[in-house]
Amino acid sequence: MSDVVEKTLTALPGLFDSQTGAAKITNRLRQLIKSITELTSKHEEENLIKKELSAMKEQVSSPNTTMKQMREIMVRAMYCEMLGYDASFTYIHAIKLAQQGSVLEKRVGYLAVSLFLNEGHELLLLLVNTVLKDLQSTNLIEACMALTVVAQVFPKDMIPAVLPLVEDKLSHPKEIIRRKAVLALYKFYLIAPNQVQHIHAKFRKALCDKDPGVMTSSLHIYLQLIRESPDSYKDLTGSFVTILKQVVGGKLPVDFNYHSVPAPWLQIQLLRILSLLGKEDQSTSELMYEVLDESLRRAEMNHNITYAILFECVKTVYTIHPKAELLEKAARCIGNFVLSPKINLKYLGLKALTYVVQHDAKLALQHQMTIIECLDHSDFTIKRETLELLFRITNAQNVTVIVEKMLNFLRSCNDEHTIIHLVGKVAELAEKYPFN
């Protein structure tokens, strides 16, 4: 238990001294975390937190409380809020800490604000001038903190005030600033797209940034833009394909690897973008065939993250203009998933089939008996996904068998939501095939 406490303490931002390697933390906070980990009931936890919040309320009200003490109080308040308890009396003090503290204290104050408040909270208005000042600061940490808050909880009405400053940060010499600026602009696009229409050209510049982190951040924006209007970004297909080739080929720094897999989340993001661009477009899809084939080939390691890549790759192959060789390889992947004894892989296979059956019903019919057997699986999520898949592959020849299986399942099912959903499916099939 002591190891857990130590890890918790050293993980709290701003409270770890990198030079001495010692956690700069009060005994009170250490004791609070240790006490919570040793409790045996929810009632004991409630009593302990109630006393802690009462003590904190007394401390923040005292005129003798220093900024350093306020910083430590704020961390305790964050811990209590993360456990689900109300520490709203500290919110205004988090704002003050971000406004008036030293760099370390501001860091804790900004962190508390981002955790405590939402975009519509009235207290955020008190922080606008501080954010504007910190965005113009030459101190890298202050600029980073301000950009983080802007990207997380900044009010929609205040975007025009900070937009020029955030836009200017796209040309900052430090990669971390450019990266955070892109993420802030992504947030602006989600909540007020009309206000960032004029800087779409700068998004393209971010896509070609020499830092992989900045480029990766820009993909969030492009995925959203392409979902809304894929035809407007067809000309970028070659760029996305080139990036995916570099990622799959291990050209990115090893920091982006996960269990020896090159940048898996970046691969998944790029595959989703390619599927949108290549849908019902043969010439665009042809640009992707080679890299998709390479992705399928390389993502064959026995690890969960590679299964996620394969799943996304299969979806892309069946979404874009078809190529027989790729479809065959993707079908083989799905078959391996469905037949796997591992629950996670079987579920992934059923999920993939549920998607693919919209494009190729024959593939699911190949595994029809295996799918029906999944109704007897001990895992409820497997059963639920199987029912959805069976509904999708039902035709005039197999409707009697499948409806009978559904009715047998209903007799033993106790989940009200599943019963209602399944009865609706059975009724729909009865209406669709009335003479079977």
N, C-alpha and C positions, 0 to 999 in steps of 0.2 A: 504493500500500500504506500510506503514511503516513496518508492520509485515513481508512482503515479503522481503524487503530490509534487515532487521535484520537477517532473516534466511539465506539469500544469503551470508551476510558478515561472519556470524559465521560458515558457512559450508566450507569456504575457508581454505584448509589445512595449518597448520603452523601459522595461524594468530589468533588463539584463545588461550587465556591464561587460562589453566584449573585450576590454583590456584586462580586467582582473578575473573574468570568468565567474564572478560571484553574482548571485541574484540580489539586486538592491530592493529588498522587500521587507515590509514590517512584519514583526512577529504576529501581529493581529491577523493580517491577511493569510499568512502561512497557517495559523491556527484555525482560521475559518475554513479553508479548503480541506485541511486535515480532518476537522470535526465533521464536515459534511460527508466525506468519504467513509467515515466510520459509523454513520447513523444506520439504524436498522428499520426505520419506519418513516412514512410520509409525515405523520403527526410530529415526530421529533424534529424533522427538517423544518416544518412550518414554524415551530416554536423557536428554533435556533435563528432562522432568518428574520423572524419578527423582532427578536432582540437586537440582531445586527443592524437592521434598518432603523430601529429606534435610536441606537447609538450613533449611527451615521447622521441621522436627522439633527441630533443634538450638536454634532461636530460641525456640520456645515452652517449651522445658525450662529456659531460662536465667532466673535470678531477676532479671536486670537488664532484661528486656524490658518496656517501658512499655505502657500501654493503647493509646496512639496507634500504636505499632509492632504491637501485637496486632491492631488494627483492619486494618492494611495486610496483615498475614499472613493474616487471615481472608478478605480479598478475593482474595488469591492462591490460597488453598485452595478457595474457591468456583469460581474459574476452572478449577483443575485437576480438580475433581469434575465440572464441566460437560463436560469433555473425556473423562470416563469413568475417571478415576484415583482411587484410594482415598486420601482424606485424613482418615480417621476419627480420627486422633490429635488433630485440631483440634476435634472435636465438643464436648468438655467445655469447651474455651476459648471456644467460641461461646456456650455457656450462661453462663459467667462474664462475658463481655463484655455480654450482655443484662442480667445481674444488677447489675453494679458500674460500668459505664462511664458516660460523659457521654451526653447525648441522641444525639449523632452516633455514638458508639461502640455505644450500645444499639441504634441503628437497624441498624447492620451486624451486630451479634450476633443480633438477631431475624431478620434476613434470612437469615443463615447457618443458623440453627436451622430455619427453614421450608423451606430447600433440602436440608439434610442429613438431617433426621430424619423418620420416619413416626409415625403415631399410636401404634404399639405399642412405640416405642423407650423403653427404660428410663430414659434420661437426661432425658426430658421431665418426669418427676416432680420433678426438681430445679428446674424452671422455674415450677411451679405457683404458689408464693407470690409470685414476681416478677410473674407475670401478674395475680394478684389485686390486688397493690399498684398496678400500672400502670393497671388498669381503673378504679381509684378516683382516679387522678391528675387534677389540674386541668390538667396539661400536655396539650394536644391531640395532640401527636406521640406521646407515650408511650401515650395511650389508643388511638390508631390502630394503633400497632405491636402492642399486646396483642390487640386485636380481630382483627388480621390473622392472628396466630399461632393464636388460638382457632379461627378459621374454617378454618384449613388443617391443623393437625397436632395439635390438642389431644386428649388421651386420653379415650375414651368414659366411663371410670369417674370422671373429674374434672368432667364436665358439671354435676352438681348444685352443685358449689362455685362455679362462675362464672355459672350461669344467671340468678340474680337480678340480678347486675350487668349482664349483657348485655341482659336484658329492660329494665332501667332506662334503658339507652342509647337505646331506641326513642323516648324523649321528649327527647333531647338537643337543644339549640338549634342545633348545627352539623350540617349535612347529611351531611358525610362520616362522622361518628360514627354517625348513624342508618343510613346505607347499610351500613356495615361490620357494624353490629349485626344487621341483617336477614340479611346473608350468613352471619354466624355462626350465627344461628338456623336458617337453611336447612341448614347442615352438621349441626347438632344433629338436625334432623328426619330427615336421611338415615341417620344412624348410631344414633339413639335416639329414634324418633318418639314413644314413650309419654311421654317427659320434657317434651315441649313441647305436649302436647295442650291444656293449660289456657290457652295464650296465642294460640289461633287468632283470637280477636277482635282482637288487636293486629296480626295480619297484615293484616286488613282496613283497619286504620288506616294501615298502611304503604302499602297500595295507593292510598289517597287522599291520600298525602303531597304537599305543595306542591312538593317537589323531584322532578324527573323521575328523577333517579338512584336515589332511595329507592324510588319507584314501580316502576322497572325491576327493581331487586333483588328486590322482593316477587314478581315474576312467576315467578321460579325456584321459589319455594315453591308458588305456586298451580298451576303446571304439574304438579308432583309430586302435590299433593293431588287435583287434578281427574282425573289419570290413575287414581288409586286409587278415587275415588268422585265421578264427574261429577254425579250427581243432587243431591249435597249443596251444589253451588255454582251451580246454575242461576240463582239469584236475582242472581248477579253478572254475568250475561251482558250486561246493559245497560251496566254499568260498563266491561267490556272492549271493547265495541263503541264506546263514547264515546271511550275512550283511543285506539283504533285510528283513529278518525275524526280526532282531533286530530293524531296522528302523520302520517297520510297527507296531511293538509291543511297540514303544515309549521308546526304551532303550537309545536313544541318548539324550544329554543334551537339555534342553528346548530352548537353544539359536538357535537350528537348526529348531525349529518349525515355521510355518507360519500360522497364524490364527488357531492355535491349531492343525494344520495338521503336523505330524512328517516329517521333512526334505523332502518336496515334490519334490524338484529338484533332490535330491539324489535318491528318489524312481524312478523318470522318467529315470534317467541315468542308474540305475540298470536294469530296465525293458527293455530298449533298448539293453543292453548287453545280457540279457537272451534270448531275441528274436533271436539274432544272433547265440548264442550258441546252441539253441534248434531246429533251423530250420532243418527239414528233419532228425532228430535224436531222435528216440523214447527213448532210454535209458537216454540220457541227459535231455530230456523234462520231463521225469517222476520225476526227482529230483525237478522240479519247480512247479508241479501241486498244491501242498499244499500251498505254499507261494502266488501263483497267486490267488488261491481261497480266501485266507485271504485278499489280496490286494483289490479284487473286493468287498469283504464284508465290509471292513473298509472305503473304499473311497466312502461313500454314503452320506456324509455331503452335505448340500446345499450351496456349495461355488465353485467359479470358479477354484481354484487350485485343488480341488478334481475331478472336471470334466476333467482336464488335465491328472491327474493320471489314471482315468478310461479310457480315450481315449488311453493312451499308453498301459494300461493293456489289453484292447480289441485287439489292434494290435498285442501284444505279444501272446495272446491266439490263434489268428488265424494264426500266423506265425510258431509257434512250432508244433511238432507232436500233432495232435488233441486229445482232451479228451471230450467226449460228454457232460458231466456235465458242464464243463467250457465253452464250446461253447454255451450252452443254456443260461448261466448267462450273457455271453458277448453279445449275441443277444438281451437279454432283455434290457441291458444298451443302446444299439444302438437304439432300438425301442423307449425307453423313450426320447432319444435325438431328434430323428426325429419328434416325435409327440409333442415336447415341443413348447409352444407359444413363448418362449424366442428365439430371433434371434441367440444369441451366441450358444445356445445348439442345435438349429436346424442345424446351419452350421456345428457344431462338428459332429452331427449325419450323415449328408451328406458326410462329409469328411471321417468318419469312414467307411461308406458304400462303398465309392469309393475305399477304400483300401481293405476291406473285400470281395468285389465282385470278386476279383481275386482268392479267395480261396473258396468262397461259394456263387454262383450266386443266389441260392434259397432264401437267406436271403434278398437280395435287392428286389426280385420279390414279397415278402410278403408285402412290403411297396410301391409297384409300383404306385398306385393311389395317395398316399400321396406325393410321390416324384414328380409326374407330376403336382400336385397342387402347388408345390413350384415354378413352373415357373411363377405363377401369384403373387408371393410374391413381396412386395414393395422394398425389399432390393436387390441391384444388385448382391452382392457377393453370396447371396443365389441362385439367378437365374443362375449365372455362374457355381457354383458348381453342381447344379442340372443338367445342360446340360452335364457336364462331366460324371456324374453318369448315366444319361439316355443312353449316348453313350455306356457305359460299360455293361449295362444290356440288350442291344438290342439283340433280337433273331428273328428267322423267323416268330414267332407268333405275336410279338408286333412291328416289324420294321415300319409298315405303320403308326400306331398311333404315335410313337415316332418321326419319320421324319416329320410328319405333324405338331407336336408341335414345332419342331425345326424351320421349315419354317415359322410358325406363329410368332415365337420369332424374326426371322430375319427381318420380315417386320416392326417391331417396334423398332429394336435395332439401336442405333446411335453410338455405340462404334466400331471404325474401327478394332481394334485388335480382339475383340470378333467376329465380322462379318467374318473376314478372317479365324479365327480358326474354327468357326462353319460351314462355307461353306466347309472347308476341311473334317470335320467330316461327313457331309451329303453326300459328294461325296464318301467318303470311305464306308459308309453304302450302298449307291446305287450300288457300285461295288461288295460289299460282298453279297448283296441280290438282284440280278438283276431281278428276276421274281416275286417279291412281289408287 
